[in-house]
Amino acid sequence: MELGWRMGAPDLADDPEAWSWPRVRERFCSMRGVIPTANVWRGEGPVAALPRAPRDDIDAVRFTPLGGSETMRWDASLAANRTDGILVLHRGRIVYERYDGPLRAELPHVCMSVTKSLVGTLAAAEVAEGRLDPAAPVATYVPGLDGSAWATATLRQVMDMTTALHYDEDYTRPDADVWAYLRAAGQLRAAPGVPVPRGIHAFLRTVRASGAHGQGFTYKTVNTEMLAWVLRETTGLPLEQLVSERLWAPMGTEQDAYFGVDALRLAGAGGALSATLRDLARFGELMRCGGVFNGRRILPQAAVADIARGASPADFRHAGYALLPGWSYRAMWWVTHNAHGAYCARGIHGQGIYIDPSAEMVIARFASHPGAGNANLDPTTLPAYHALAQHLVANP
């Protein structure tokens, strides 16, 4: 008997409402039902508790949005940014935790490009422990890159995205290269009659140089995929196992995470991780504490310190982020260089981890803002986060 069951994940092209805001919010909380995935095991150890000390004064914190004249309350900013979930740690304790829509504490939400910062951190740890040389050509670690842009790029240039790549990541352009990458990565269906490289690695080999590397920062996701390829070659582990063994299990996370994978079962390093909000906050707290969490050293202090110091703001200016003056980009992290030494992981539609060492504060947020770019959220997000940091310092 023919049951008519469909094998595999549903295709977004079959649903004309797939990109409407309510449907996007639902999908971000359930990517496992949309794309094939690989699990990130939390390990068999106990959960590392996050002590709770909830505060009732945070919603009333006020700030002035960038470019604005009227102040806004913290809780109003959450609604404006279509926040699905947000958690604030202060001195390692949960002082604020809020969920909206379908998201719950136990449900993974897509992290988008926050994924990049996990990958960059793993690479920074390999550098700090002497297993990777940042000055070495990428081809030292990955064979078969002749003719591609990567053949002449160093590992440091890939980690800090100062490569010169003929690759367009403008999500507003239907013919941008990013859509071909997403199809090769298994996150979108291939267009009829349009050939697509089979898998992420095959796509990376097609990327050509657009000039000399090292001339300035340009944000391009394929750098993270190349960095993950280096990690796979040097550690011998697939990315989902590497994240499990080096981060998720040692941190004592609450839930398994998972990656979207391509046709060859390779995890998407550029933005395909889904995890719970609390586990994302644990990772942020690990970074804030210099690589130590729950009394255990998990990352080399030198790796975290190198990330927190940031890179060259002059290189960063090359990319033209008007809302981020004086920032830099180091090992897949965005560094503010503000008075508090804050740095963050950022993903489209509002995903993020914000670490403020001076305020002893970590913020983890999931969102489903209709606009992909962080420029849609930064005018409220960045001053809100800094205002909360100042509030916690003044009112410990």
N, C-alpha and C positions, 0 to 999 in steps of 0.2 A: 504494500500500500504506500502511495506517495503522500507523505505528511506535509510537504511544502514548507518545511522549516528552512530558514535561511542560515547558512553557516557563516560565522565571522561577525564582525561588528557592523552595525548599521551605517550606511553611507550618508554623510551630511547632505550630499547633493540630492538625495531623495526627499528631503524635508525643506520646503520653501520657507519655513519659519525658523530654521536652524540658527540663524544669526540674530534673531530678535533678542532684546535684552533679557526677558524672563527665561528664554530657552538657553541662552548662553550661561546664565547663572546656574541653571540646573546641570548643564553639561560640565562646567568647571568643577562641580562637586561629584562627578561620576564619570570621569574620563575612561575608566575601565570598561564601560559599556559602549564606548565609541571607537576605540582603537585597540589593537593587540598590545599586550603589556608583558613586562618581566618584573617579578617581585623583588623587593628589597627586604630581606628578612630582618626583623628586629633582634633576633637572637633569642636564646632561651633564658637569659638572666632576668633578674628582677627589674621592674620599672624604677627609674630614678625619680623620686618624688619631686614635684615642684611645690614648695610650701605656699600656702595661700594667706594673703593679708590684704583683702579687698578694701579699696578706698572709695568713699562716696563723694570725693571732691574733684574728680577728674573730668566728669562731663561738663562742669562749669568753667573749666580753664578756657580763657579767651586768647585770641591771637588775631593778627591782621593778615589776611591773605596777600600774597605777593601781587603788587600792582593795585591793591585795593585801598580803600579808606575807612570802611566800616569793619568793626571787629566781628568775629564769629566764634561761637562756642565749639568746644571739642566734639560734643555729640552731634551737632549740626554738620560738622565736616564729614562725619562717618556716612551720613545719609547722602551728602553731596557726592561723595566718592564711590557710592554703591558698594559699601563695605560688606562683605559676606561674613567676615570674622576678624577680630583683632584682639591681641593679647599683649599686655604690658607687664614686663618683669622689672622690678626695682630691687636691687641687691639680691637677686636670685629668687624673689618671691612674686607670685602672681598678685598684682594689685588691681588689675582690670582685665576682664575677659568677657567678650560679647560676640554673639552669633546672630546672623540674620538669614532669612530665606531658608533654603534646604540644608545649609551647612550645620553640622553638629561637631562636638568635640572629638568624636571617634571617627569622623569621616575624612578621608584624604581629599584635598583640593589641589587642582593643578597649580604648580609653582611658577610656570612660565620661566623667564630668564633668571629667577633666583637659583634655578638649577645650575646656571653657569658658575655662580659663586662657590657652590659645593665642589664642582670640578676644579675650579681655580685653586681652592684651598688644598685639595688633595695633591695637586701638582706642586704647590708651594711647599707642602710638607716633604715631598720627594726631593725638591731642591735643597731644603734645609738639612735633610739627612744625607745629602751627597750622592743620591742615586740618579739625579738629573742635573745636567749642566745648563743653566739658562743661556749661556753664550753659544752653545752648540747648535748647529743647524738641525732643523726638525728631521731632515733626512738621515741624520745619525741614528735616529730611533725608529723611523718608519721607512721601510724600503719601497721602491717603486714610485717615487714622486717626481721623477724626471719629466720636465715639460710643464709641470704645474707651478702655481705661485709658491707653493710650499718648498720647492727645491732650494730656494735661496733665502728662506726666512729662518731666523733663529727662534729657539724656544721662547726666549724673553719677549720677542716681538709678537709671537702668537699669544702668550699669556696676557700681555698688556694691550693687545689689539692695535699695534702700530704697524701692522702689515698693510701692504698696498695691493688690494684685491679687486679684480674686475668682477664685482658682485654687488648687486643692488638690493638693499633691504628696506625699501620704502613700501610699507604695507598698503599705502593708498594707491599704488600703481598696479594694475592687473597684470602687467607684463614684467614685473620685477622678478629678479632671480630668486628671491626668497620663496616664491610659490613653487618653483621647480625643486628647490631644496626640501620643502615640506612634503612634496609628493614623493621624492626619493626616500625621505625618512619615514614614509608610511602614515603620515598624519593627514594627508589629503589624497583623494582619488586622482589618478592620472587623467588628464584630459584626453578624450578620444582622438586617436591619430597622432598624438604628440609623444615622441619617445622620451622616456625618463630613465636616468641611470638607476640600476637596481641596487638600492641601498645607499646609505650615507657615505661610505668609503668610496664607492664608485663616483658619487657626485663630487666629492672633494677633489678627486683626480682631474675633474674637468675645470676647476677654478684656475684662472690665469692671473698673472700679475698685471697691475695697472701702473707700474712705476717702481721706484726704489722703496724698499721697506724701511721703516724706522723714521719716517718724516713727520708722523703725528698720529694721534688717536683717531680711529674710525670704527664705529661699533658695527661688527658683523658677526653674526652667530656662528658662521662656519669656522671661525677661529676656535671656538669651544669644542666643536666636533673634532677638529684636528688635535687639540690638546687631549681629549679623551682617547683618541687613537694612540697617541704617544703613551698614555697611562696604560692602556691595554697591552701594548707591545712590551713595556718595561716591567709591568707587574705580573703579566700573564693572567690577569683576572678580567672578566667582563665588568662593565661599569656598575651594574646592579650588585655584584658580589663585593666589589671594592668599597662601595658606599656602605654596604652592610657590615663588612669586617672592620673598616677603619672609622666609621662614624656611627651608624645606627645602633649596632650592638654595644659598642663601648659606652655610648651615651645613655643607655638604658631607656630607649624610646618606648612609647606606649603602644604604637601600632606599626605594622609593616608599612612601607611605602611602595611605590611602583613607578616604573618608567614605561612610557610608550616606546615601541620598538619598530624597526624597519622590517623589510621582507626577509632579511637574514638574521633577525632576532637581535640586532644591535641596538642598545639603548640610545635614545635621543638625548645627547648631552646638552644641547642648546636650550632646552626648555620643556622637556617632556616628563619631568618628575612630578608625581603627586604625593603629598604627605599631609599629615594633620598639623593643625595650627600649633598645638603644644610641642610637637616634635620639632617644628621649625624654630620655635622659641628656644628650645633646648640647644639647638645648633648655634643660635645667636648668642646664648649665654656662654657656651663653650668658647666662642670667639672673644667675647667681652672679658673672660677670665684668662686670656692668654693661652688657650689650649687645654685648660684644666676644667673638668666638669665632674660633679659628684665625687670630689676627692681623688680623681684619677686623671693623670696626664694622658691626653688623647692625641694632641697635635704638638709639634715642636713650638716652643715659645718664639723662636726666631722666625718661623713662618708667619705666625699671627702678627708679630711686630712689623714685619716687612709689609704686610698687607695694610695695616693700620697707618703706617707712615705715608702710604700713597706713592704716586709717581710724579711725573712732571706736569704741573698745570699748564705749562707752555705747550706741551704735546696735546693736552686735552682741548685747549682752545681751538685747535685745528678742526674739531668736529662742530663747533658753532652752537653749543647748547647755551642759549641766552639765559635760561633760568638757573644755570648751574655755574656761576662765575667763580673762578678760583679752584674748581674741583680737579680731581685727577682720577685715573683708572689704573688699578693695580691687581694683577692676578684675578681678573674677572670681578672685582669689587669696585664700587663707586665711593670715592673718598672726598669728604666735604672740605677738609682743611679749615673747618671753623674753629672757634675758640674752645669747643668741647672735644675736638678730635673725633667727631662722628664719622662713621662710614656705613655703607649700606649695600644690600643686594636688592636689585630691582627687576621686576618683570612687567610685561605689558598687561594692560587692563587693571593694574593696581596691586600686583603681588609685591611683597617686600619684607625685608628684615632691616631694621634700623638700630644701630648700636651706638650708644653715647657713653663712652667710658667715663667722662667726668661726672655725669649724672648717675652712673651705675645703672643704666637703663637699657633695656632691649625691647623693641616693639616688633611683633610679627603680625603681618596683615595679609588677608586674602580679600580680593574684590573682583567685581565683574563690571567695571565701568565700560560703557559702550565704546568709548574712544580707546584705541589700543595704546597710543603713546603716553608716556608718563607726563608729558607736558600738559595733558588734560587734568592731572591730579596734583602735580607739584605745587601750584599756587596755594592750595590749601594744605596739602600733606606736609610739606617741608616746614612752614612756619608753625603748624600745629605740633609737630614732633619736637621742635626746638622749644616751643613755649611749655610743653609738658616737662621737658628735661629741666628747664629753669624752675618750674613749679616744684618738682621733686627735690631739687637741690635746696630750694628755699624752705620747703616744708617736708623734711624727711620723716 
